[in-house]
Amino acid sequence: MLCSTARPAIGLLLCLVLGGVLPASLSATGLPGKDGPAATEETVTSLARQLDTGNFPLQGVRIDWALVRPFYAARGFQPAWHEKGTPLPGVSGVLDLIASASREGLYPEEYHLNEIQAGLDMSVLLPQDALDILLTDALLKYIRHLRNGRLNTRSADPQWLIHSAPVDAVAVLQKTIESPSPNRALAALSPGHRGYQRLRNLLHAYRSLASAGGWPVVPPGPKLEKGMYDRRVQSLRQRLWLSGDVDTLDVIDAFEFDEELEHAVRGFQERHGLEIDGVVGRDTLAALNVPVEERIQQVLLNMERWRWLPEEMGSRYLMVNMAGFDLQLVENEATVMDMRVIIGRPYRSTPAFVAEMTHLVFNPYWNVPHKLALLDLLPAQQKDPQYLSRKGFRVFSDWSRDAIEVDPDSIDWSQYNENNFVFRLRQEPGAANSLGRIKFMMPNPHAVYLHDTPAQHLFRRAVRTFSSGCIRVEQPVRLATTLLQGKRRWTDGDVMQIIASRENRAVFLSSKIPVYMLYLTTWVDDAGRVHFRDDVYGRDLLVRKAWDAVTG
């Protein structure tokens, strides 16, 4: 029989079946494979008809026909989950996996769990082909969510510009079904990133804590510090014990703020990005009293961000966590270097993206971007006529290659504004240069790179949002020496010698290294300590809004 567009009464899928497309067979695993008996022609035709019409018998259930149809077409339109009206043995394991989707920070009800269970126990009369389609659609959606996330990154966070390749859910599901253990194969689809796996374990622990009542509220009042005697200290100690900051509640006097408790408060402050002084003031009290349910939501959002990342990040890469004001060098899943960074101000926030570092520039010039020159340097020069000269800036007539240098004292700066400012400002290499002595180059459309800074005192601040968008690193010499290792063995002395020469010089890496600019407000470090950070850019708020919008 030939399929023709002249047969509108018979849909394309049904036409293919009636035209002689041979169905695949059933495997010995209890799920469809290549070695078992074939499905009956009646079963194949019934399923194809259901796929062709697109009318699902359960009201309110949405099926992604664009994925479900090609899945069944590739297998000759035979059912995937039942044979002769009887569910295959593997269905129960797959159903258990869907039921445990909450382990991955996902929601079982989004994968038709209630409808599938009702169809299987016949509390709802559902045709077998419809039930088969329902389970297939559930797993296709689960695979997409597990590998690429629940949310569309572009709408959830416009500043998250890392877009991993979309998973081919149809191919993954078919390969899974053909595996010796489909249930294990599906479970193995969970992101393998250590950051994700640690958050998944944390999610389980915090949900257990929430089920037990969470942690207590530390009552408001004057600041608490070592040497004080206060009834609130008992609540503080219990709160810190539940979060692992205090080892034991067995103390002589529960109301005394002793040295051990001060140490625990310092650890809590470090884990939450607060000023570390061992005193429970306003900010520390506020962090202590964030309910565990809110922390669980924070964990869910950051697990989602990990699902937005590529499955493979490389064996060696740099990771800048903007929300944590931190840079890590990761080699084979182990952190081999960790240092503080300064990120962009909230109104000049640094986007999340990935680029490749190619080379370093020693004793760099700083060609000030037009916008920054207009917004920052012009007002400073108008206020102080010697500002540019004192800071080592040279002024050029425009941005052309043959622009001539202009004496800043010859310019009436008060006459310039955003409508007529055409000058190019360049800061010479030196101790006052805003880029410091080393610039780490990673070509990208956002003009963001890593660099040194003369303002080293800013690294002592807990919240470090001081840059114009680029990332300032705390230990540039150490980072440079490590990244330059290759055929030549570099030392800190080699790097310092180049800096001392005052020569503007580019040195290329022996191999490019990926740099991931991320925004993670919670993570678990290599020592197993849980960290939380405030949402300095307001991006948790955006993702939370998108998350809630697609949740039931």
C-alpha positions as CSV (number, residue, x, y, z in Angstrom):
1,M,0.0,0.0,0.0
2,L,1.3,3.5,-0.8
3,C,0.9,6.4,1.6
4,S,-0.4,9.4,-0.1
5,T,-1.3,12.9,0.9
6,A,-4.5,12.3,-1.1
7,R,-5.8,10.1,1.8
8,P,-6.9,12.7,4.4
9,A,-9.2,10.3,6.2
10,I,-6.2,8.1,7.3
11,G,-3.5,10.0,9.1
12,L,0.2,9.6,8.2
13,L,1.1,7.4,11.2
14,L,-1.7,5.0,10.6
15,C,-0.9,5.0,6.9
16,L,2.6,3.9,7.7
17,V,1.4,1.1,9.8
18,L,-1.1,-0.2,7.3
19,G,1.5,0.3,4.6
20,G,3.6,-2.5,6.1
21,V,6.1,-0.9,8.6
22,L,7.3,-3.8,10.7
23,P,7.2,-3.3,14.5
24,A,10.2,-3.9,16.7
25,S,10.1,-6.8,19.2
26,L,10.2,-7.4,22.9
27,S,13.4,-8.0,24.9
28,A,14.0,-10.5,27.6
29,T,14.3,-7.6,30.1
30,G,10.5,-7.2,30.1
31,L,10.7,-4.0,28.1
32,P,10.6,-3.7,24.3
33,G,13.9,-4.6,22.6
34,K,15.1,-6.7,19.7
35,D,14.8,-10.3,20.6
36,G,11.2,-11.0,21.8
37,P,7.8,-11.7,20.1
38,A,6.4,-9.0,17.9
39,A,3.3,-6.9,18.9
40,T,0.1,-7.8,17.2
41,E,-1.1,-5.9,14.1
42,E,-4.2,-4.9,16.0
43,T,-2.1,-3.4,18.9
44,V,0.1,-1.5,16.5
45,T,-2.8,-0.1,14.6
46,S,-4.6,1.0,17.7
47,L,-1.6,2.8,19.0
48,A,-0.9,4.4,15.7
49,R,-4.5,5.7,15.5
50,Q,-4.2,7.2,19.0
51,L,-0.9,8.9,18.0
52,D,-2.4,10.2,14.8
53,T,-5.5,11.8,16.3
54,G,-3.7,13.5,19.1
55,N,-6.8,13.4,21.2
56,F,-5.9,12.1,24.7
57,P,-8.7,10.6,26.7
58,L,-7.8,12.3,30.0
59,Q,-8.9,15.9,30.3
60,G,-6.2,18.3,31.4
61,V,-3.3,16.0,30.4
62,R,-0.9,17.6,27.9
63,I,1.2,15.2,25.7
64,D,4.2,16.4,23.8
65,W,3.2,14.8,20.6
66,A,6.2,16.3,18.8
67,L,8.4,13.9,20.8
68,V,6.1,11.0,21.4
69,R,5.2,10.5,17.8
70,P,8.8,10.1,16.5
71,F,9.6,7.8,19.5
72,Y,6.9,5.3,18.4
73,A,7.5,5.8,14.7
74,A,11.1,4.7,15.3
75,R,9.9,1.5,16.9
76,G,7.3,0.6,14.3
77,F,4.4,2.0,16.5
78,Q,4.5,-0.9,18.9
79,P,3.7,-0.2,22.6
80,A,6.7,0.4,24.8
81,W,5.2,-0.6,28.2
82,H,2.6,-3.4,27.7
83,E,2.1,-6.6,25.8
84,K,-1.4,-8.0,25.0
85,G,-3.0,-5.7,27.6
86,T,-0.6,-6.6,30.4
87,P,2.0,-4.1,31.7
88,L,5.6,-5.4,31.2
89,P,7.6,-6.3,34.3
90,G,9.9,-3.3,33.9
91,V,7.1,-0.8,34.3
92,S,7.1,-1.0,38.1
93,G,10.8,0.0,38.3
94,V,10.3,2.9,36.0
95,L,7.3,4.0,37.9
96,D,9.4,3.9,41.1
97,L,11.9,6.1,39.5
98,I,9.3,8.7,38.6
99,A,7.9,8.6,42.1
100,S,11.4,9.4,43.4
101,A,11.9,12.4,41.1
102,S,11.9,14.6,44.2
103,R,15.4,13.3,45.0
104,E,16.5,15.3,42.0
105,G,14.7,18.4,43.0
106,L,11.9,17.7,40.6
107,Y,8.2,17.0,41.0
108,P,6.8,13.5,40.4
109,E,3.3,14.9,39.7
110,E,4.7,16.7,36.6
111,Y,5.4,13.3,35.1
112,H,1.8,12.0,35.2
113,L,2.5,9.9,38.2
114,N,-1.1,10.0,39.6
115,E,-2.7,9.4,36.2
116,I,-0.4,6.5,35.5
117,Q,-1.0,4.8,38.8
118,A,-4.7,5.3,38.4
119,G,-4.6,3.7,35.0
120,L,-2.6,0.8,36.2
121,D,-4.8,0.0,39.2
122,M,-7.9,0.6,37.0
123,S,-9.3,3.3,39.3
124,V,-9.5,5.2,36.0
125,L,-10.5,3.4,32.9
126,L,-7.8,4.2,30.5
127,P,-7.1,2.4,27.2
128,Q,-3.7,0.5,27.2
129,D,-2.4,2.5,24.3
130,A,-3.2,5.8,26.1
131,L,-1.5,4.5,29.2
132,D,1.5,3.5,27.1
133,I,1.7,7.0,25.6
134,L,1.3,8.6,29.1
135,L,4.3,6.7,30.5
136,T,6.4,7.5,27.4
137,D,5.6,11.2,27.6
138,A,6.4,11.2,31.3
139,L,9.9,9.7,30.8
140,L,10.6,12.0,27.8
141,K,9.8,15.0,30.0
142,Y,11.8,13.6,32.9
143,I,14.8,13.1,30.7
144,R,14.6,16.6,29.4
145,H,14.3,18.1,32.9
146,L,17.1,16.0,34.3
147,R,19.5,16.8,31.6
148,N,18.6,20.4,30.6
149,G,16.5,21.7,33.5
150,R,12.8,22.5,34.1
151,L,13.1,26.1,33.0
152,N,14.0,27.9,29.8
153,T,17.2,29.7,30.8
154,R,16.5,32.7,28.4
155,S,13.2,33.5,30.1
156,A,14.2,32.4,33.7
157,D,17.4,34.5,33.8
158,P,18.4,36.6,30.8
159,Q,21.9,37.1,32.3
160,W,22.5,33.3,32.3
161,L,24.2,33.0,28.9
162,I,25.5,29.4,29.1
163,H,23.4,27.2,26.8
164,S,24.2,23.5,26.7
165,A,23.1,21.3,23.8
166,P,19.5,20.0,24.2
167,V,19.3,16.4,25.0
168,D,17.8,14.1,22.4
169,A,15.2,12.6,24.7
170,V,13.8,10.3,22.1
171,A,17.2,8.6,21.4
172,V,18.0,8.5,25.1
173,L,14.7,6.8,26.0
174,Q,15.0,4.2,23.3
175,K,18.6,3.5,24.3
176,T,17.5,3.2,27.9
177,I,14.7,0.8,27.0
178,E,17.2,-1.4,25.2
179,S,19.6,-1.5,28.1
180,P,19.9,-4.6,30.4
181,S,18.5,-2.5,33.3
182,P,16.3,0.4,32.1
183,N,15.7,1.6,35.7
184,R,19.4,1.9,36.4
185,A,20.0,3.5,33.0
186,L,17.4,6.2,33.8
187,A,18.8,6.8,37.2
188,A,22.3,7.2,35.7
189,L,21.0,10.2,33.7
190,S,21.3,12.4,36.8
191,P,24.0,15.2,36.2
192,G,27.4,13.9,37.3
193,H,28.7,17.3,38.4
194,R,30.1,17.1,41.9
195,G,28.3,20.4,42.7
196,Y,25.0,18.9,41.7
197,Q,25.5,15.6,43.5
198,R,26.4,17.3,46.8
199,L,23.4,19.6,46.6
200,R,21.2,16.5,46.0
201,N,22.5,15.0,49.2
202,L,22.0,18.3,51.0
203,L,18.4,18.5,49.7
204,H,17.6,15.1,51.3
205,A,19.2,16.1,54.6
206,Y,17.4,19.5,54.8
207,R,14.0,17.9,53.9
208,S,14.5,15.5,56.7
209,L,15.4,18.4,59.0
210,A,12.3,20.2,57.9
211,S,10.1,17.2,58.5
212,A,11.5,17.1,62.1
213,G,10.5,20.7,62.6
214,G,13.5,22.6,61.3
215,W,15.8,24.7,63.4
216,P,14.6,27.1,66.1
217,V,14.3,30.8,65.8
218,V,16.9,32.8,67.8
219,P,14.7,35.6,69.4
220,P,15.5,39.2,68.6
221,G,17.4,41.4,71.0
222,P,20.8,43.0,71.7
223,K,23.8,41.5,69.9
224,L,25.2,38.3,71.4
225,E,28.9,37.9,71.9
226,K,31.5,35.9,74.0
227,G,31.2,36.4,77.7
228,M,27.5,37.2,77.7
229,Y,24.9,35.3,79.7
230,D,21.5,35.3,78.0
231,R,18.6,32.9,77.7
232,R,18.7,33.4,73.9
233,V,22.1,31.6,73.8
234,Q,20.4,28.3,74.3
235,S,18.4,28.8,71.1
236,L,21.5,29.9,69.3
237,R,23.5,26.9,70.4
238,Q,20.7,24.5,69.3
239,R,20.4,26.3,66.0
240,L,24.1,26.0,65.3
241,W,24.1,22.3,66.4
242,L,21.4,21.5,63.9
243,S,23.4,23.1,61.0
244,G,26.6,21.3,62.1
245,D,28.5,24.3,63.4
246,V,28.4,23.1,67.0
247,D,29.5,19.6,67.8
248,T,27.5,19.0,71.0
249,L,24.7,20.4,73.2
250,D,26.3,18.9,76.3
251,V,27.6,22.0,78.0
252,I,27.7,23.1,81.7
253,D,25.6,26.2,81.2
254,A,23.4,26.5,78.1
255,F,22.9,30.2,78.6
256,E,26.6,31.2,78.5
257,F,28.2,32.5,75.3
258,D,31.5,30.7,75.6
259,E,34.6,30.5,73.4
260,E,33.4,27.3,71.7
261,L,30.2,29.1,70.7
262,E,32.1,32.1,69.4
263,H,34.1,29.7,67.2
264,A,30.9,28.2,65.9
265,V,29.4,31.6,65.1
266,R,32.6,32.5,63.2
267,G,32.2,29.3,61.2
268,F,28.6,30.1,60.5
269,Q,29.5,33.6,59.3
270,E,32.2,32.3,57.0
271,R,29.7,29.8,55.5
272,H,27.2,32.6,54.8
273,G,29.5,35.2,53.5
274,L,29.2,37.5,56.5
275,E,31.7,39.7,58.3
276,I,33.6,37.2,60.5
277,D,33.7,38.7,64.0
278,G,32.0,36.0,66.2
279,V,29.3,38.4,67.2
280,V,25.6,37.7,66.5
281,G,24.5,41.1,65.3
282,R,21.7,42.1,62.9
283,D,23.0,40.4,59.7
284,T,24.1,37.2,61.5
285,L,20.8,36.9,63.3
286,A,18.9,37.4,60.1
287,A,20.9,34.6,58.4
288,L,20.4,32.3,61.4
289,N,16.6,32.8,61.2
290,V,16.1,32.0,57.5
291,P,13.8,29.0,57.7
292,V,15.0,25.7,56.5
293,E,12.2,25.7,53.9
294,E,13.7,28.8,52.3
295,R,17.1,27.1,52.2
296,I,15.5,24.1,50.6
297,Q,14.1,26.4,47.9
298,Q,17.6,27.9,47.4
299,V,19.0,24.4,47.0
300,L,16.4,23.6,44.3
301,L,17.2,26.7,42.3
302,N,20.9,26.0,42.3
303,M,20.4,22.3,41.4
304,E,18.5,23.7,38.4
305,R,21.5,25.9,37.5
306,W,23.7,22.9,37.5
307,R,21.3,21.2,35.1
308,W,21.8,24.2,32.7
309,L,25.5,23.4,32.4
310,P,27.1,21.2,29.8
311,E,27.4,17.6,30.8
312,E,31.2,17.7,30.4
313,M,33.0,20.8,31.7
314,G,36.5,19.6,31.0
315,S,39.2,17.9,33.0
316,R,40.7,21.3,33.9
317,Y,38.8,24.6,34.1
318,L,38.4,27.8,36.1
319,M,35.1,28.5,37.8
320,V,34.2,31.9,39.0
321,N,31.2,31.9,41.3
322,M,30.0,35.5,41.3
323,A,27.5,35.1,44.1
324,G,30.3,33.5,46.3
325,F,32.9,36.1,45.3
326,D,35.2,33.2,44.6
327,L,37.5,31.6,41.9
328,Q,38.5,28.0,41.8
329,L,40.9,26.1,39.6
330,V,39.4,22.6,39.2
331,E,41.4,19.6,37.9
332,N,39.8,16.2,37.6
333,E,36.9,17.2,39.8
334,A,39.2,18.4,42.6
335,T,39.7,22.0,43.6
336,V,43.5,22.7,43.4
337,M,43.3,26.5,43.9
338,D,40.8,28.8,45.6
339,M,40.9,32.6,45.9
340,R,38.6,35.6,46.5
341,V,37.4,37.8,43.6
342,I,35.7,41.1,43.2
343,I,32.7,41.2,40.8
344,G,30.7,43.8,39.0
345,R,28.4,46.3,40.9
346,P,24.7,45.3,40.8
347,Y,23.9,47.9,38.2
348,R,26.9,46.6,36.1
349,S,26.4,43.0,36.9
350,T,28.7,40.3,35.4
351,P,26.7,37.9,33.2
352,A,27.0,34.1,33.5
353,F,28.8,32.7,30.5
354,V,31.7,30.4,29.4
355,A,34.8,31.4,27.5
356,E,38.3,30.1,26.9
357,M,41.4,31.8,28.4
358,T,44.1,32.0,25.8
359,H,46.8,34.3,27.1
360,L,48.0,36.7,29.8
361,V,49.0,40.3,29.4
362,F,51.7,41.7,31.7
363,N,51.8,45.4,32.5
364,P,48.7,46.0,30.6
365,Y,47.4,49.2,29.2
366,W,43.8,50.0,30.0
367,N,41.8,51.4,27.1
368,V,38.8,52.6,29.0
369,P,35.5,51.6,27.4
370,H,33.6,54.6,26.2
371,K,30.7,54.0,28.6
372,L,32.9,53.8,31.6
373,A,34.9,56.9,30.5
374,L,31.7,58.8,30.2
375,L,30.1,57.6,33.4
376,D,33.1,57.4,35.7
377,L,36.2,59.2,34.5
378,L,34.6,62.3,32.9
379,P,32.8,63.3,36.1
380,A,36.0,62.7,38.1
381,Q,38.0,64.9,35.7
382,Q,35.3,67.7,35.8
383,K,35.6,67.7,39.6
384,D,39.4,67.5,39.7
385,P,41.2,68.9,36.6
386,Q,44.4,66.9,37.5
387,Y,42.6,63.5,38.0
388,L,43.5,61.9,34.6
389,S,47.1,63.0,34.8
390,R,47.5,61.9,38.4
391,K,46.1,58.5,37.6
392,G,48.3,57.9,34.6
393,F,45.8,58.4,31.8
394,R,46.6,59.7,28.3
395,V,43.9,61.3,26.1
396,F,43.5,60.6,22.4
397,S,41.4,62.6,20.0
398,D,39.2,59.6,19.1
399,W,39.1,55.8,18.7
400,S,40.7,55.7,15.2
401,R,44.2,54.0,14.8
402,D,45.8,57.3,13.8
403,A,44.2,59.4,16.6
404,I,46.5,62.1,18.0
405,E,47.3,62.5,21.7
406,V,45.7,65.5,23.3
407,D,47.0,67.4,26.4
408,P,44.2,67.0,29.0
409,D,45.0,70.5,30.3
410,S,44.0,71.9,26.9
411,I,40.5,70.6,27.1
412,D,37.6,72.3,28.7
413,W,36.1,69.2,30.2
414,S,33.0,71.1,31.4
415,Q,31.8,71.3,27.8
416,Y,31.6,67.6,27.3
417,N,28.7,65.1,28.0
418,E,27.2,61.9,26.6
419,N,26.3,63.7,23.4
420,N,29.8,65.0,22.4
421,F,32.4,63.0,24.3
422,V,34.6,61.4,21.6
423,F,38.0,61.0,23.4
424,R,39.7,57.7,24.0
425,L,41.3,57.4,27.4
426,R,44.2,55.0,28.0
427,Q,45.8,54.3,31.3
428,E,49.5,53.5,31.2
429,P,51.0,50.4,32.8
430,G,52.1,50.9,36.4
431,A,51.2,50.5,40.0
432,A,48.1,52.7,39.7
433,N,46.7,51.0,36.6
434,S,43.2,49.8,37.3
435,L,44.0,46.4,35.8
436,G,47.0,46.0,38.1
437,R,50.0,44.2,36.6
438,I,48.4,41.1,35.0
439,K,45.3,40.7,32.7
440,F,43.9,37.2,32.0
441,M,42.5,37.2,28.5
442,M,39.4,35.1,27.5
443,P,37.9,36.6,24.3
444,N,34.1,36.9,24.7
445,P,31.4,39.3,23.4
446,H,30.9,40.7,26.9
447,A,34.3,42.3,27.2
448,V,34.8,40.6,30.5
449,Y,38.2,39.3,31.7
450,L,40.1,38.6,34.9
451,H,42.7,41.0,36.1
452,D,44.8,42.2,39.0
453,T,43.9,45.3,41.0
454,P,45.8,47.9,43.1
455,A,42.9,48.1,45.5
456,Q,43.9,44.9,47.4
457,H,42.1,46.2,50.6
458,L,38.7,45.5,49.0
459,F,39.3,41.7,49.2
460,R,38.9,42.0,53.0
461,R,35.2,43.0,52.5
462,A,32.6,40.2,52.8
463,V,30.5,41.6,49.9
464,R,32.8,42.4,47.0
465,T,30.7,44.1,44.3
466,F,33.1,46.9,43.3
467,S,34.1,46.4,39.6
468,S,32.6,47.6,36.4
469,G,31.9,44.1,35.2
470,C,35.3,42.4,35.0
471,I,36.6,40.1,37.7
472,R,39.4,41.2,39.9
473,V,41.5,38.3,41.4
474,E,43.1,38.3,44.8
475,Q,46.3,36.4,44.0
476,P,47.2,37.2,40.3
477,V,50.8,36.1,40.5
478,R,49.9,32.7,41.9
479,L,47.2,32.2,39.3
480,A,49.5,33.3,36.5
481,T,52.3,30.9,37.6
482,T,49.9,28.0,37.7
483,L,48.1,28.6,34.4
484,L,51.4,29.2,32.5
485,Q,52.8,25.7,33.4
486,G,53.5,23.8,30.2
487,K,56.7,22.8,28.4
488,R,58.5,25.5,30.4
489,R,58.4,25.4,34.2
490,W,57.2,28.8,35.5
491,T,57.9,30.1,39.0
492,D,56.5,33.1,40.9
493,G,60.0,34.7,40.3
494,D,59.6,34.4,36.6
495,V,56.3,36.2,36.7
496,M,57.6,38.9,39.0
497,Q,60.6,39.5,36.8
498,I,58.3,40.2,33.8
499,I,56.2,42.6,36.0
500,A,59.4,44.4,37.2
501,S,60.5,45.0,33.6
502,R,57.4,47.3,33.1
503,E,57.2,45.9,29.6
504,N,53.8,45.4,28.1
505,R,54.0,41.7,27.1
506,A,51.6,39.0,26.1
507,V,52.3,35.3,27.0
508,F,50.1,32.6,25.6
509,L,49.0,29.5,27.6
510,S,50.3,26.1,26.4
511,S,46.6,25.1,26.0
512,K,43.4,27.1,26.3
513,I,41.5,26.7,29.6
514,P,37.7,27.0,29.9
515,V,36.4,29.7,32.3
516,Y,32.9,29.3,33.7
517,M,31.4,32.4,35.0
518,L,28.6,31.1,37.2
519,Y,26.1,32.4,39.7
520,L,25.5,29.9,42.6
521,T,24.0,31.1,45.9
522,T,24.5,27.7,47.6
523,W,27.1,24.9,47.4
524,V,28.8,22.3,49.4
525,D,32.6,22.5,49.5
526,D,35.2,19.7,49.4
527,A,35.2,19.5,53.2
528,G,31.4,18.9,53.2
529,R,30.6,22.4,54.6
530,V,27.4,24.0,53.3
531,H,27.6,27.6,52.0
532,F,24.8,30.1,51.4
533,R,25.1,33.5,49.9
534,D,22.8,36.5,49.5
535,D,21.2,37.1,46.1
536,V,23.4,40.1,45.3
537,Y,22.2,40.4,41.7
538,G,18.6,39.4,42.3
539,R,18.9,36.4,40.0
540,D,17.5,33.9,42.5
541,L,14.4,36.1,42.6
542,L,14.0,35.8,38.9
543,V,14.6,32.0,38.7
544,R,12.2,31.5,41.7
545,K,9.5,33.4,39.9
546,A,9.9,31.3,36.8
547,W,10.1,28.1,38.9
548,D,6.9,28.9,40.7
549,A,5.2,29.8,37.5
550,V,5.6,26.3,36.1
551,T,4.9,24.4,39.3
552,G,1.5,23.0,39.5
